[in-house]
Amino acid sequence: MADLTMHAKDAIHGAQGRAYVTIEGNRKLFANLINLEARWDKTKTQVPIMGRISKGNKSTGGEGTGSATFHYNSSMFRELLHRYQETGEDIYFDIQVTNEDKTSAAGRQTTILKDCNMDGGIVALLDADAEYLEDSVDFTFESFELPELYTVLDTMQS
């Protein structure tokens, strides 16, 4: 009988991977990243349908949102906020995230978040009780690309 469950080794370890930020053509390893989450949510419209008491739902668009937490040891995003404050110029950037756990048969997946734009961010931080300082940023993005996809696991084949 075939193995019908996923192997534990195929779970992706959360710290295995890399992230890069590209601002105005300058690509930097986001080495101080603690966590990042990006979502693409569809916009839907309810559609009345004759002969039914319930409405249907039609997708009519989408929106990308994200958040990142990272060690407070880089001025990269503060510089963008300061530039916006001083000039009104809003800077867009890309974030590339690659998940790769070499133990997993799933291989690697790469996602590129295109035209990210910060909602705001921390401009100064002190905490006498903290073991280390964390920074965070919420952002939106216009689109995403998937240049690398996970391999379909053998246990997922029907």
Secondary structure, DSSP 8 states (H G I E B T S, - for coil): ----S--GGGS--TTSEEEEEEETTEEEE-TTEEEEEEEEEEEEEEE--TT-SS-EEEEEEEEEEEEEEEES---HHHHHHHHHHHH-----EEEEEEEE-TTSTT-EEEEEEEEEEE----S----TT-SS-EEEEEEEESEEEEEE-----GGG--
